[in-house]
Amino acid sequence: MSRIMVVFLLFSVSGPSSLSTFPHFQNPDLSFAPVHGSLMRMGSMQLQELMEAKRSMEARCLAAAGELKGPVAFSGRTAVVLLGAELPRELRLVPDRLERVVNDVRKRNDTDAIACRMWNGLIEMNRVKANVWRVTAECAWTMMGAEASLEELVVLGECLMRRDRRLKRMTLESLQEYLHRLEEWGSEHRRRQVRGWEKCHKALRIMREDTDSSQESRMRLLLLRRGFGNAEVNVRVENSLRGGHFYLDAAFKELGIALEYDGRHHAAQWAADVNRRKDLEDMGWIVIQVTQEDLENPEMIERLVDRVANAVRERSGCDFHPVPPLTDAQLFDGRRWRRQRAWWSC
């Protein structure tokens, strides 16, 4: 049975034969195996919070779908929470009303509990349970292009591509394939491109798979805006001193610079991180630890930028200097990412 059901004209909420349109199949988002080991620092806390929000949203959706007496396809922020992902910062407040998607104005049927969203693009969805459906991660992310800022669209995309397979909902490849199908479907049905189409393609240029937290994504984006390169994420490093290996949150691997985001964790984890940092430094890495304050306090941001710039100068031998914060137009300019020369070059 196909992993994805493609729907061109969505069901009426009251049609008695609506369910026959949607064959039953397993929700693939719930079938991932968890990542093994203790490498997912802060992962259990984050996972628990996200899953609690997901279960609460499922209960709301089940109740709302029950009142409508038919299958309902949820979208937008409702779908993001159902996917177990974090909402973009500027959209963190979940609206009182749930959101469902339709692509025919005749099928609009707003209620006190559910608002309809018109979507003139290709709609793909998965079944959650009973009469509750939601758009796929790829479709939900593309829909959010009309609402989220460019930076938060990148963060959301990376939230949906976590290293922890319990939270991984899509890949860069599956997202690119969906956008290609969306474009072809629009041409075939003579539809204008959906709102946020260009923004989605710009965000794709710098998105990375297999991050561990939204703050790690924001750390990388902050440095990108100041002229640093797009750091690799979850870089595997073999521990030549004790055996085994580490995963670095982010790194400029060619320069031997590791960027480690420090969230709040218990004493045992803190002690393990101290040993981890010592081993990395003994193996020749420069380790730069980053806190939440480093990403939010203007003075601390400048100190962080200086720390990283000093490390780049030390390792590259070049007189590298960060730039004033780039605008969205500058940061996401495709020409910037086609340059061949190393970003720290003398």
SVG drawing of the C-alpha trace seen along z (x, -y; Angstrom):
<svg xmlns="http://www.w3.org/2000/svg" viewBox="-24 -45 72 47">
<polyline fill="none" stroke="black" stroke-width="0.4" points="0.0,0.0 1.3,-3.4 3.0,-5.4 1.2,-8.6 -2.4,-9.3 -2.6,-12.1 -5.9,-13.9 -7.0,-16.4 -10.5,-17.3 -11.0,-16.9 -14.0,-15.3 -17.2,-17.0 -17.4,-16.6 -20.9,-15.3 -20.7,-12.9 -21.7,-9.3 -19.2,-7.7 -16.3,-10.0 -14.2,-7.4 -14.2,-5.1 -12.1,-7.6 -9.2,-7.0 -8.0,-3.5 -6.6,-2.5 -2.9,-2.3 -0.3,-2.6 0.9,-6.0 4.6,-5.9 5.5,-8.7 5.0,-6.4 7.1,-3.5 10.6,-4.9 12.9,-3.2 14.5,-5.3 18.2,-6.3 20.4,-4.2 22.8,-5.3 23.0,-8.4 24.0,-10.8 20.7,-12.7 21.5,-15.2 18.3,-16.9 16.5,-14.5 14.3,-12.8 13.0,-16.1 12.3,-17.5 10.8,-14.3 8.5,-14.1 7.3,-17.7 6.7,-17.3 4.8,-14.0 2.6,-15.4 1.6,-18.3 1.0,-15.8 -1.3,-13.6 -3.2,-16.7 -3.7,-17.8 -4.8,-14.4 -7.5,-14.4 -8.7,-17.8 -8.8,-16.7 -10.6,-13.4 -13.3,-15.4 -13.7,-17.9 -13.8,-15.2 -16.4,-13.3 -18.7,-16.4 -18.4,-16.7 -19.2,-13.0 -16.7,-12.4 -13.0,-12.4 -11.1,-15.7 -7.7,-16.6 -5.8,-18.9 -3.2,-21.3 -1.1,-24.3 -0.1,-24.7 -2.4,-21.9 -0.6,-19.5 2.8,-20.7 1.9,-19.8 0.4,-16.5 3.7,-15.8 5.5,-16.2 7.4,-19.3 8.1,-22.7 6.1,-25.6 8.0,-28.6 8.7,-31.1 6.5,-33.8 3.6,-31.3 4.2,-29.5 0.7,-30.3 -1.6,-27.6 -4.9,-29.2 -8.1,-28.3 -9.5,-26.8 -8.0,-23.8 -7.2,-24.1 -8.3,-21.8 -7.5,-22.0 -9.8,-22.1 -9.1,-23.1 -12.6,-23.8 -14.5,-26.8 -17.7,-24.8 -16.3,-22.5 -15.6,-25.2 -17.5,-24.6 -16.0,-26.6 -17.2,-25.7 -16.5,-27.1 -13.7,-24.4 -12.3,-24.2 -11.3,-26.9 -10.9,-25.9 -7.7,-26.7 -8.0,-27.1 -4.9,-25.5 -4.6,-25.6 -1.7,-23.1 -1.2,-19.4 -2.5,-18.0 -0.9,-14.8 -1.9,-13.3 -1.5,-10.5 -4.1,-9.0 -3.5,-9.6 -6.4,-7.6 -10.1,-7.1 -11.4,-10.1 -8.4,-12.2 -6.0,-12.8 -3.2,-15.4 -1.2,-16.6 2.3,-15.1 5.4,-16.7 6.5,-17.9 3.0,-19.4 2.7,-21.0 6.2,-22.6 5.4,-24.1 2.1,-25.5 4.0,-27.2 6.0,-29.1 3.1,-31.5 3.3,-32.3 6.7,-31.7 9.8,-33.9 12.6,-32.5 14.8,-31.8 12.1,-30.0 11.0,-28.1 14.6,-26.7 14.3,-25.8 10.9,-24.1 12.2,-22.1 15.2,-20.9 12.8,-20.1 11.0,-17.7 14.3,-16.1 15.7,-15.3 18.5,-12.8 16.3,-11.1 14.2,-8.8 11.2,-9.1 11.0,-12.8 12.2,-12.4 9.2,-13.0 10.9,-13.8 14.2,-14.1 15.7,-16.7 15.2,-14.3 11.5,-13.7 10.9,-17.4 12.5,-18.2 10.5,-15.4 7.2,-16.9 8.1,-20.4 8.7,-18.9 5.3,-17.1 3.7,-20.3 5.1,-22.3 4.1,-19.6 0.6,-19.4 0.3,-23.2 1.3,-23.3 -1.0,-20.4 -4.0,-22.0 -3.1,-25.5 -2.8,-26.7 -0.7,-29.6 2.1,-28.7 1.1,-28.5 1.9,-31.3 5.4,-31.1 6.7,-29.1 9.9,-31.2 10.5,-31.3 10.5,-27.5 13.1,-27.2 15.3,-29.8 15.1,-28.0 16.1,-24.7 19.5,-26.2 20.7,-26.1 18.6,-23.4 20.5,-20.5 19.2,-17.0 19.8,-15.3 20.0,-18.2 19.1,-17.6 17.3,-20.8 15.9,-24.0 18.5,-26.0 21.3,-24.2 19.7,-25.3 19.5,-28.9 23.1,-28.8 24.2,-27.8 21.9,-30.5 23.3,-33.2 26.8,-32.5 25.7,-32.3 24.3,-35.8 27.7,-37.0 29.6,-35.6 30.7,-32.2 30.1,-29.1 27.2,-26.7 28.6,-24.4 28.1,-20.6 25.7,-19.2 26.1,-16.1 29.6,-15.4 30.9,-12.0 34.3,-12.1 36.2,-8.9 37.6,-9.1 41.2,-8.1 41.9,-8.4 39.1,-6.2 37.6,-4.4 34.0,-5.0 32.9,-8.2 31.3,-11.6 28.7,-13.5 29.4,-17.2 26.3,-19.5 27.9,-21.5 31.4,-21.9 33.7,-23.6 35.3,-20.2 38.0,-21.4 39.2,-23.9 38.9,-21.6 36.3,-23.9 33.4,-22.3 30.3,-24.2 28.4,-22.7 25.1,-24.0 24.6,-23.6 21.0,-23.2 20.1,-22.6 20.8,-19.1 21.4,-17.1 24.7,-16.8 25.6,-13.4 25.2,-14.7 27.2,-17.9 30.1,-15.7 30.0,-13.6 30.2,-16.8 33.2,-18.0 35.1,-14.8 33.9,-14.9 35.2,-18.5 38.6,-17.5 38.9,-14.6 38.1,-16.7 40.6,-19.4 43.3,-16.7 42.6,-15.4 43.2,-18.9 39.7,-20.4 38.8,-23.9 35.5,-23.5 33.2,-26.5 30.3,-26.1 27.1,-28.1 24.3,-28.8 20.8,-30.1 22.0,-33.5 24.7,-33.5 21.9,-33.3 19.5,-35.9 21.4,-38.6 22.9,-41.2 26.1,-41.6 26.6,-37.9 25.9,-37.4 28.8,-39.7 31.1,-37.8 30.1,-34.5 30.8,-35.9 34.3,-37.1 35.1,-33.7 34.3,-31.9 36.1,-34.4 39.2,-34.1 39.2,-30.4 38.8,-30.7 41.8,-33.1 43.9,-30.7 43.2,-27.7 43.0,-29.2 45.9,-31.6 43.7,-34.1 42.7,-37.5 39.0,-36.6 36.5,-39.1 32.8,-38.6 30.4,-40.9 27.4,-42.9 24.3,-40.8 23.2,-39.9 19.6,-40.5 17.4,-37.7 17.9,-38.7 21.7,-38.5 21.7,-35.3 19.5,-33.3 20.9,-34.6 21.5,-31.6 24.7,-33.2 26.2,-33.1 25.9,-29.3 27.4,-28.7 30.8,-30.2 33.6,-27.7 36.2,-29.5 36.3,-28.7 34.4,-31.2 37.4,-32.0 39.9,-32.4 42.7,-34.9"/>
</svg>
